[in-house]
Amino acid sequence: MLTLLPFYLVHERHLSTQSMVKIATAFFTLDAVSALGAGWFTDFFIRRGHSPTLVRKSAMAMGNLIAAVAVMGFAIANPHWYLVFLFAVAIGEGVAGSGTFTFSQTLAGPQATGKWTGLQNAFANLAGVVVPALTGFLVDRTGTFLAPLAITASVMVAGGLSWVFVVGRIEQVHWKSVKLRVAIRQ
């Protein structure tokens, strides 16, 4: 959304630059507030004794799925409704974004948090290189943002489902025992 949103608002929704700035600012503010709120709520439920795995994975899945549905609504909504869907995307992204660094820090533990978070950011930045180029290519070919937004929604659905069905328990990896098991296998 960082690269797509301003261009989309100006070229697809025909907003002035000033209106685009206001809407994009509201979008990113709502995203940030949602991330803070989701982080607070997940910590609250974990402090109350709920499973960190269930709480954190549920937040990630719900955030991704809310954002995915809202992206498709936002893509096809009329001029009176697209902002409702756009702001729902911001909420979904914020909820999903609240757990991104939590997972690497929890799983890696203090011995490897820097490495895991660095690797995670490297892949995220790689996507930041590919997505604007792919978006530009698709918009140039089709004349509309529907294909890039459909791809975005599909990736969000895949992400939400992956948090539920692919990611295992959210607990720190104990590095000495992992090294010992690898050495025994060899």
GIBELVEN-V311156 format. One record per residue. N is the residue number from 1. RES is the residue in one letter. PHI is phi in degrees with one decimal (NA if undefined). PSI is psi in whole degrees, 0 to 359 (NA if undefined). OMEGA is omega as a letter, one per 40 degrees, with the letter a starting at -180 (999 if undefined). Layout:
n = <N/N>
res = <RES/RES>
phi = <PHI/PHI>
psi = <PSI/PSI>
omega = <OMEGA/OMEGA>
This chain:
n = <1/2/3/4/5/6/7/8/9/10/11/12/13/14/15/16/17/18/19/20/21/22/23/24/25/26/27/28/29/30/31/32/33/34/35/36/37/38/39/40/41/42/43/44/45/46/47/48/49/50/51/52/53/54/55/56/57/58/59/60/61/62/63/64/65/66/67/68/69/70/71/72/73/74/75/76/77/78/79/80/81/82/83/84/85/86/87/88/89/90/91/92/93/94/95/96/97/98/99/100/101/102/103/104/105/106/107/108/109/110/111/112/113/114/115/116/117/118/119/120/121/122/123/124/125/126/127/128/129/130/131/132/133/134/135/136/137/138/139/140/141/142/143/144/145/146/147/148/149/150/151/152/153/154/155/156/157/158/159/160/161/162/163/164/165/166/167/168/169/170/171/172/173/174/175/176/177/178/179/180/181/182/183/184/185/186>
res = <M/L/T/L/L/P/F/Y/L/V/H/E/R/H/L/S/T/Q/S/M/V/K/I/A/T/A/F/F/T/L/D/A/V/S/A/L/G/A/G/W/F/T/D/F/F/I/R/R/G/H/S/P/T/L/V/R/K/S/A/M/A/M/G/N/L/I/A/A/V/A/V/M/G/F/A/I/A/N/P/H/W/Y/L/V/F/L/F/A/V/A/I/G/E/G/V/A/G/S/G/T/F/T/F/S/Q/T/L/A/G/P/Q/A/T/G/K/W/T/G/L/Q/N/A/F/A/N/L/A/G/V/V/V/P/A/L/T/G/F/L/V/D/R/T/G/T/F/L/A/P/L/A/I/T/A/S/V/M/V/A/G/G/L/S/W/V/F/V/V/G/R/I/E/Q/V/H/W/K/S/V/K/L/R/V/A/I/R/Q>
phi = <NA/-59.8/-92.4/-78.3/-57.8/-59.9/-63.2/-60.9/-62.6/-78.0/-89.1/-93.8/-98.6/59.1/-85.9/-71.7/-59.6/-63.6/-66.4/-60.3/-61.1/-64.2/-68.6/-63.3/-62.6/-62.9/-59.3/-69.5/-67.1/-64.1/-58.5/-65.3/-64.3/-64.6/-63.9/-62.4/-63.0/-64.8/-61.5/-63.7/-65.0/-64.8/-62.6/-57.7/-67.5/-67.9/-62.5/-83.1/101.2/-74.6/-62.7/-58.0/-62.3/-64.7/-66.2/-69.8/-66.7/-63.8/-62.5/-63.7/-64.7/-62.8/-60.4/-64.4/-71.1/-60.6/-63.5/-63.1/-64.0/-67.0/-60.6/-67.9/-63.9/-61.9/-67.7/-110.6/-68.6/-76.4/-59.3/-86.0/-114.8/-62.1/-67.5/-61.4/-67.3/-60.0/-71.6/-67.1/-60.2/-59.7/-64.0/-61.1/-61.6/-63.2/-62.3/-67.6/-67.2/-65.4/-99.4/-55.3/-82.2/-61.2/-64.3/-65.1/-68.9/-68.9/-66.5/-74.5/71.9/-65.7/-76.9/-137.5/-57.0/-60.1/-64.1/-66.0/-67.3/-62.6/-63.7/-59.3/-67.9/-60.6/-67.1/-64.8/-69.3/-62.3/-63.0/-66.0/-85.1/-74.6/-61.6/-61.3/-66.1/-63.8/-60.4/-59.9/-60.8/-67.3/-65.6/-63.1/-74.5/-103.4/78.5/-145.3/-92.9/-59.9/-64.1/-60.5/-70.3/-65.4/-63.9/-59.3/-62.2/-63.8/-64.6/-66.4/-63.1/-60.8/-64.4/-60.8/-68.3/-64.4/-61.3/-83.5/-104.4/-107.4/-72.0/-85.0/-63.1/-96.3/-150.3/-63.9/-77.2/-93.9/-65.7/-64.6/-69.1/-68.0/-62.1/-65.1/-64.6/-66.2/-65.3/-66.5/-65.2/-80.7>
psi = <335/317/327/318/308/315/317/312/323/315/326/320/358/40/154/163/320/317/320/317/317/315/317/321/316/319/306/330/315/321/312/316/321/321/316/314/315/319/317/314/318/317/320/311/325/318/332/5/1/153/125/324/310/315/309/317/324/317/317/315/313/316/314/318/322/313/320/313/318/325/316/322/317/322/326/358/153/171/340/341/344/329/326/313/321/316/333/324/315/317/313/315/318/316/314/321/339/336/353/308/338/319/312/322/320/310/316/327/180/339/336/12/316/315/313/317/322/317/317/315/326/314/323/319/328/318/324/340/317/316/313/321/316/318/312/317/312/319/320/320/322/339/7/164/5/315/310/322/325/319/317/313/320/318/321/320/315/319/314/316/325/321/328/314/344/315/132/207/144/91/155/136/132/106/324/318/328/315/320/317/321/318/321/320/328/NA>
omega = <a/a/a/a/a/a/i/a/a/a/a/a/i/i/i/i/a/i/i/a/i/a/i/i/i/i/a/i/i/i/a/i/i/i/i/i/a/i/i/a/a/i/i/a/i/i/i/i/i/a/i/i/a/a/a/i/i/i/i/a/a/a/i/a/i/a/a/i/a/i/i/i/i/a/a/a/i/a/a/a/a/i/i/i/i/a/i/i/a/i/i/i/i/i/i/a/a/a/a/a/i/a/a/i/a/a/a/a/a/a/a/a/a/i/a/a/i/i/i/i/i/i/i/i/i/i/i/i/a/a/i/i/i/i/i/i/a/i/i/a/a/a/a/i/a/a/i/i/i/i/i/i/i/i/i/i/i/i/i/i/i/i/a/a/a/a/a/a/i/i/a/i/i/a/a/a/i/i/a/i/i/i/i/i/a/999>
